[in-house]
Structure formats: structure tokens, C-alpha cells
Amino acid sequence: MPRNLDLTALRSFVTVADCGGVTRAAGTLNLTQSAVSMQLKRLEESLDVRLLDRSARKIALTAPGEQLLSYARRMLELNDEAFSRLTATEFEGEIVLGVPHDIVYPSIPLVLQHFHADYPRMRVNLESSFTMQLKEKFARGDCDMILTTEDDLDAGGETLVELPLVWIGAPNGSAWRQRPLRLAFEHRCIFRKGVQEALDRAGIPWEVSIESDQSRTIEASVSADLAVHVMLENTAPPYSEPIQHGGALPELASKKINFYMSEQMKGEAAERLRDLIRQAYRSHGSARIAAQ
């Protein structure tokens, strides 16, 4: 059966070792000398070893005592870190993070998971929408941080990675072979105009056959092979895949994934969330370079 060490007794033991005696340790711990001595006695009895050599004028550690001291310091350090992290009021609050629908996966769930482990009392309110709408919310102060997919970078922003757009269709689908090419797009999709212009330059007739404000509607239509769509590389949703068109469709431009953070966002927690987002999205670019 597992047995537990008494952290209070361990703290007294470490303090005695650091102070060189029970009397000074008692003053440091704001306890009576007899209370400290009793804690040390119970600790020795629970381990069935002598931790202190009391034969000399100055208390010294025995060999088992030296070994326990190393463990005790680590245990107390972890205890104090956990207690501080879970009770510190400076890490309470909410951060509103805006992310376009099509780049939430796979990065954002991992970012939120790691951030919650580091700051369990902080809440991240995830807003998922289109780039233009997120920028409007950010300008009004409704979002503290946003990610965007854009051609350029506005003042105060940071480009995390640049990824190519790819054609997306149903697995083993044939919609991409049809002419006019049937397109599925959200009304406010920022990729829409550039895709249509690329098709015009290539002389490929097209029609927007499916429009919606809901990304799920677009995803379902594409997975049913009713139309094709365009997304950033490595962001295709389930039940769809990049189209291997062999040059039958035009190559598309790249887009920047940009990050913006309000000047009002300061402090350790905000910096940690920003760093996690940077690492997550820059890894997209690293993986692509490694694959080439």
C-alpha cells in the first residue's frame, strides 16, 4: 500500500538543514522548538531511519538525511509551484481569441490544451469567423488577439507562416472535372475573388453553385462531390482531400497567416498564449519545407 510523506514535516526538515539547528528553524517557520522536533521525530519514524546526527553540538545530516534532503527540496518546489499556479489571482481572467474557420484545426485545440495546463484559471474565449469580420471585431476591441489569412500584413501584425492555397474536393471525387467548374464558397471568404480570377486567366468556365455563411455547409457539399473549394495547404477538413488534378486546374497563390495582438494585452499569460500560437503555426511552414 502506498505511503505518503508529510510535506509539513519535510518543510521543517529542509529548514533545519538550511539553518543548521532546530532553534533557528523554529524561528524561521514561526513554530515552537518542540513542534519542529516533534515533526522531525515523526518523519524519522515513518521512514524508520535516522535523518539527523544529534551527537555533535551542531546538528548534521546522516547519509539517509542527505539523500532525503534532495528529494524534499524537489517535492516542496513542485508543491509550491502547483499551489501558486492554481491560486494566483494575477492569472485569472479571459482572453478573446479570433481565428478563421479554416485554420482552427489542427493547431488551435493543441494551443488551448497547453495554455489551460499552464494557466488553468484563465479562460480563452474562441471566436471563429472570417478574416474580414475578425479584423472588424479586433478594431472595435471585441477581440484581444486574432489570426487572419491575408495577402498583406497590416501595421502591428506579425506573419507566422505563408502557405499555398490548394484545390479541395471529395475523396475520389469527379466534380473538379466538370465544366463549368462548380465552386462552393462562403459569402465573405477572402480567397474567393483570387480563385475566380485565376480560373478566368486559365480560360476555365466556372460558376458559384453553393454559397453559405456556414463553413459546415460548404464542407458537406464538397465532401458530397457537389462542388470544389479552396483552402490553405494542410487544413482540409475530414471527408475531403486535396485534388490531384495534374495541371487541369490553375495553381493558386499563397496566403499569409498573420497574428495581431491588442496593445492592451500584457502580462505573462498573454505572452505565453502568443508564443504557443507562434510555435503551432510556424510548425506548418517547417513541416512543408522538410517535405520538399
VENRA-V789114 format. One record per pair of residues at least 24 apart in sequence whose C-alpha atoms are under 6 Angstrom apart, sorted by sequence separation. I is the first residue (numbers start at 1). J is the second residue. If there is no record, write none. Layout:
# VENRA-V789114
[[I;J] [I;J]]
This chain:
# VENRA-V789114
[[180;205] [181;206] [182;207] [183;208] [186;211] [187;212] [180;206] [182;208] [183;209] [184;210] [185;211] [186;212] [187;213] [101;128] [182;209] [184;211] [186;213] [94;122] [96;124] [98;126] [100;128] [101;129] [92;121] [93;122] [94;123] [95;124] [96;125] [97;126] [98;127] [99;128] [100;129] [9;39] [92;122] [94;124] [97;127] [98;128] [100;130] [100;131] [184;218] [21;59] [184;227] [183;227] [184;228] [182;227] [183;228] [184;229] [183;229] [96;143] [99;146] [96;144] [97;145] [98;146] [99;147] [97;146] [175;225] [170;222] [173;225] [175;227] [169;222] [170;223] [170;225] [169;228] [168;228] [168;229] [167;229] [168;230] [167;230] [166;230] [166;231] [165;231] [165;232] [166;233] [164;232] [165;233] [164;233] [171;240] [170;240] [171;241] [169;240] [169;241] [168;241] [168;242] [169;243] [167;242] [168;243] [167;243] [165;252] [164;253] [165;254] [164;254] [163;254] [163;255] [162;255] [162;256] [161;256] [161;257] [160;257] [159;257] [160;258] [159;258] [158;258] [158;259] [157;259] [157;260] [151;255] [150;255] [151;256] [150;256] [149;256] [149;257] [148;257] [148;258] [147;258] [147;259] [146;259] [146;260] [145;260] [145;261] [144;261] [144;262] [161;282] [160;282] [161;285] [111;276] [107;280]]
